[in-house]
Amino acid sequence: MVKFAQLPKYEAYKDSEFPWVGMIPCEWEVSTLGNCLFPVSIKNYPDYPLLSITRELGVIERDIEDTNSNHNFIPDDLTGYKLLRQGQFGMNKMKAWQGSYGVSKFTGIVSPAYFVFEFTKSINPDYFNWAIRSQLYISYFGSASDGVRIGQWDLSKSRMKGIPFLLPSEQEQTLIANFLDQKTAQIDAAIAIKEQQIELLKERKQIIIQQAVTQGLDPNVPMKDSGVEWIGQIPEHWEVIKLKLLTNKIVDGAHFTPTYVDQGVPFLRVTDLTNMINGKINWEAVRYIPENEHKELIKRAKPEIGDVLLSKNGTIGLTKVIDWNEEFSIFVSLCLIKLKNSLRPEYFTAFFNSPIVDLQITFGSSRTSVTNLHLEKIKELLVILPPIEDQLKIVSYINQVSESYDPLIDVKLNQIQKLKEYKTTLINSAVTGKIKITPEMLQA
């Protein structure tokens, strides 16, 4: 990565008069979106392809056959949908604060609630897209939007018209767009390589753990047929037992949404397992409920230290051993497992993340394809059970394996984070003139 201090700058700068932009090249024009765009609303094209406007990718073609999509319901009558042509600017005004907008590479129709704009000036659409989807503008759209409800902020056309937009010459716009196309593709490729390296490290780690929880640590131990075809052989002194016989209780949490308050008792949901940091609950993101509701909920499911939490809805199969004493309650998306003394929670969580369990809960498909794990199915899961002394040795061994692999994974994750930060800064710097893009910076 080239250091920003080494990249060329413009000869002279002026104050943009917008603190979030700062200084800009003297020759650049400070315009507004109202001067660059005008709204259009053309309808009655129901046979055109459906388009979506997303935070991550801007305008994309909509996959109406994707049953896992979280898009809103599609009506039978699409005559009221707006036409969005290739090269026009589309926006989900309720989620502009997240960056759900962009210049379309497709011609199709979008929700009548969306904004559609045509350009009034000779603006390079690719440059406009890079600039408007930069983190600087996304943040500004957030400050210009009004809160309606959780996750949705309304941006009016009048507020949008006043948002400033920086215009270099048309030649510079093309240079900037081409430069960002090229450099971000290189950065994305580097990120993809590191993500592949992380997956390889995780795969190697999982293979070692899988071997430990299904075959043990002694390669010379006598083996026996487990009696289950897809499990195969296990050490002679091990057993295969249903989980319900190894537990005192398996129960899920509240079947209703409680009252959320600013101060109260922690209330854990599946998102709290999804968003764990280094295997720890991120308590800053946890919701709270009143003491009286908590007392009612723990009559059904009272979490205690040493119990295991298991995600059973949404992202299934995530586990967390309760290693804290503070009281909390759980939502229906989580399952509380109270183990008997014959099964160590640390061994159980390691075993639960093995392919042996995957086969039982997904029938050979990926965990991401299953969104609900019923309590009865959890109770019937087969567990490969070593004696306690073997479980303790396996847990110790897994900890050693993690100590070897996790730092390597963390290094790659940090490298990815730095690449993403560099990419964001590069885009912001290019579209605000903090660096000058020259023809020599483009590779042939």
Backbone hydrogen bonds, N-H to C=O, Kabsch-Sander energy under -0.5 kcal/mol:
donor,donor_aa,acceptor,acceptor_aa,energy
6,Q,3,K,-1.5
7,L,4,F,-1.2
14,K,24,I,-3.2
16,S,22,G,-1.6
21,V,18,F,-2.2
22,G,18,F,-2.8
24,I,14,K,-2.9
26,C,12,A,-2.0
28,W,25,P,-1.6
29,E,167,L,-2.8
31,S,29,E,-0.9
31,S,165,F,-2.8
33,L,163,I,-2.6
34,G,161,K,-2.2
35,N,32,T,-0.8
36,C,32,T,-1.1
37,L,33,L,-2.2
38,F,118,E,-2.2
40,V,116,V,-2.5
44,N,79,T,-2.3
48,Y,45,Y,-1.7
51,L,109,I,-2.7
52,S,60,I,-2.8
54,T,52,S,-0.6
54,T,58,G,-3.8
58,G,54,T,-1.3
60,I,52,S,-2.9
62,R,50,L,-2.7
64,I,62,R,-1.1
66,D,63,D,-1.2
67,T,65,E,-1.1
69,S,66,D,-1.3
78,L,76,D,-0.7
81,Y,78,L,-1.6
82,K,110,V,-2.1
83,L,42,I,-3.2
84,L,108,G,-3.3
85,R,83,L,-0.5
87,G,104,S,-3.2
88,Q,85,R,-2.2
89,F,117,F,-2.1
90,G,88,Q,-0.5
90,G,102,G,-2.6
91,M,115,F,-2.3
92,N,100,S,-2.6
93,K,91,M,-1.0
95,K,92,N,-1.8
96,A,93,K,-0.5
98,Q,95,K,-1.4
99,G,95,K,-0.5
99,G,96,A,-1.2
100,S,95,K,-1.8
101,Y,99,G,-2.0
102,G,90,G,-2.3
104,S,88,Q,-2.9
108,G,84,L,-2.3
108,G,106,F,-0.5
109,I,49,P,-2.7
110,V,82,K,-2.5
114,Y,111,S,-1.9
115,F,91,M,-2.6
117,F,89,F,-2.8
118,E,38,F,-2.6
120,T,36,C,-2.6
121,K,36,C,-0.7
123,I,121,K,-1.8
128,F,124,N,-2.7
129,N,125,P,-2.3
130,W,126,D,-2.3
131,A,127,Y,-2.7
132,I,128,F,-3.0
133,R,129,N,-1.8
134,S,131,A,-1.5
138,I,134,S,-2.2
139,S,135,Q,-2.3
140,Y,136,L,-1.7
141,F,137,Y,-2.9
142,G,138,I,-1.5
143,S,139,S,-1.5
144,A,140,Y,-1.4
145,S,142,G,-0.9
146,D,154,D,-2.9
148,V,149,R,-0.6
148,V,152,Q,-2.3
149,R,152,Q,-1.7
152,Q,149,R,-2.5
153,W,94,M,-2.5
154,D,146,D,-3.1
155,L,93,K,-0.6
156,S,154,D,-0.6
160,M,156,S,-2.2
161,K,157,K,-2.4
162,G,158,S,-0.8
162,G,159,R,-0.5
163,I,160,M,-1.7
165,F,31,S,-2.3
167,L,29,E,-3.0
173,Q,169,S,-2.6
174,T,170,E,-2.0
175,L,171,Q,-2.1
176,I,172,E,-3.1
177,A,173,Q,-2.6
178,N,174,T,-2.6
179,F,175,L,-2.6
180,L,176,I,-2.6
181,D,177,A,-2.4
182,Q,178,N,-2.1
183,K,179,F,-3.0
184,T,180,L,-2.2
185,A,181,D,-1.2
186,Q,182,Q,-1.7
187,I,183,K,-2.4
188,D,184,T,-3.0
189,A,185,A,-2.0
190,A,186,Q,-2.0
191,I,187,I,-2.5
192,A,188,D,-2.5
193,I,189,A,-1.9
194,K,190,A,-1.9
195,E,191,I,-2.4
196,Q,192,A,-2.1
197,Q,193,I,-2.1
198,I,194,K,-2.2
199,E,195,E,-2.3
200,L,196,Q,-2.2
201,L,197,Q,-2.2
202,K,198,I,-2.7
203,E,199,E,-2.4
204,R,200,L,-2.5
205,K,201,L,-2.4
206,Q,202,K,-2.6
207,I,203,E,-2.2
208,I,204,R,-1.8
209,I,205,K,-2.3
210,Q,206,Q,-3.1
211,Q,207,I,-2.2
212,A,208,I,-1.8
213,V,209,I,-2.4
214,T,210,Q,-1.2
215,Q,211,Q,-2.3
216,G,211,Q,-0.7
216,G,212,A,-1.1
221,V,218,D,-1.4
224,K,234,I,-2.7
226,S,232,G,-2.0
231,I,228,V,-1.5
232,G,228,V,-2.4
234,I,224,K,-2.4
236,E,222,P,-2.9
238,W,235,P,-2.1
239,E,385,L,-2.1
241,I,383,V,-2.5
243,L,381,L,-2.9
244,K,379,K,-2.3
245,L,242,K,-1.5
246,L,243,L,-2.0
247,T,244,K,-0.5
248,N,338,K,-3.5
249,K,338,K,-1.2
251,V,336,L,-2.1
253,G,331,F,-1.0
253,G,334,L,-1.4
254,A,330,I,-2.5
260,Y,258,P,-0.5
261,V,288,Y,-2.3
265,V,289,I,-2.9
267,F,287,R,-2.6
268,L,329,S,-2.7
272,D,269,R,-1.2
273,L,269,R,-0.7
273,L,270,V,-1.0
274,T,270,V,-2.2
275,N,271,T,-2.3
276,M,273,L,-1.1
277,I,280,K,-2.6
278,N,276,M,-0.6
280,K,277,I,-1.5
283,W,281,I,-1.4
285,A,282,N,-1.9
286,V,283,W,-0.8
287,R,267,F,-0.7
288,Y,261,V,-0.6
289,I,265,V,-2.3
294,H,290,P,-2.1
295,K,291,E,-2.3
296,E,292,N,-1.2
297,L,293,E,-2.2
298,I,294,H,-2.2
299,K,296,E,-0.9
300,R,297,L,-1.4
301,A,297,L,-2.1
306,G,322,I,-2.8
307,D,304,E,-2.4
308,V,337,I,-2.4
309,L,320,K,-2.8
310,L,335,C,-2.3
311,S,318,L,-2.4
312,K,333,S,-2.9
313,N,333,S,-1.1
314,G,371,T,-2.3
315,T,313,N,-0.8
316,I,314,G,-1.0
316,I,370,V,-0.6
317,G,311,S,-2.5
318,L,315,T,-0.5
320,K,309,L,-1.8
322,I,307,D,-2.9
323,D,321,V,-0.7
329,S,266,P,-2.2
331,F,268,L,-2.0
332,V,254,A,-1.5
334,L,331,F,-1.9
335,C,310,L,-3.1
336,L,251,V,-3.9
337,I,308,V,-2.8
337,I,335,C,-0.5
338,K,249,K,-2.8
338,K,336,L,-0.5
339,L,337,I,-0.7
340,K,246,L,-3.0
343,L,340,K,-1.7
348,F,344,R,-2.6
349,T,345,P,-2.4
350,A,346,E,-1.5
351,F,347,Y,-2.8
352,F,348,F,-2.7
353,N,349,T,-0.9
353,N,350,A,-0.6
354,S,351,F,-2.0
357,V,354,S,-1.1
358,D,354,S,-1.6
359,L,355,P,-2.5
360,Q,356,I,-0.8
361,I,357,V,-2.1
362,T,358,D,-2.2
363,F,359,L,-0.9
364,G,358,D,-0.5
365,S,362,T,-1.5
369,S,366,S,-1.4
370,V,367,R,-1.5
373,L,312,K,-3.1
374,H,372,N,-0.5
378,I,374,H,-2.0
379,K,375,L,-2.5
380,E,376,E,-1.3
381,L,377,K,-0.5
381,L,378,I,-1.2
383,V,241,I,-3.0
385,L,239,E,-3.5
385,L,383,V,-0.7
390,D,387,P,-0.5
391,Q,387,P,-2.4
392,L,388,I,-2.5
393,K,389,E,-1.7
394,I,390,D,-2.6
395,V,391,Q,-2.6
396,S,392,L,-2.1
397,Y,393,K,-2.3
398,I,394,I,-2.8
399,N,395,V,-2.1
400,Q,396,S,-1.7
401,V,397,Y,-2.4
402,S,398,I,-2.7
403,E,399,N,-2.1
404,S,400,Q,-1.1
405,Y,401,V,-2.3
406,D,402,S,-2.8
409,I,405,Y,-2.1
410,D,406,D,-2.7
411,V,407,P,-2.0
412,K,408,L,-1.6
413,L,409,I,-2.4
414,N,410,D,-2.5
415,Q,411,V,-2.1
416,I,412,K,-2.3
417,Q,413,L,-2.3
418,K,414,N,-2.2
419,L,415,Q,-2.1
420,K,416,I,-2.4
421,E,417,Q,-2.3
422,Y,418,K,-2.5
423,K,419,L,-2.4
424,T,420,K,-2.3
425,T,421,E,-2.5
426,L,422,Y,-2.7
427,I,423,K,-2.4
428,N,424,T,-2.5
429,S,425,T,-2.7
430,A,426,L,-2.2
431,V,427,I,-2.3
432,T,428,N,-0.7
433,G,430,A,-0.6
434,K,429,S,-1.8
435,I,429,S,-1.3
436,K,8,P,-3.1
437,I,435,I,-0.6
438,T,436,K,-0.6
441,M,438,T,-1.7
442,L,439,P,-1.4
443,Q,441,M,-0.5
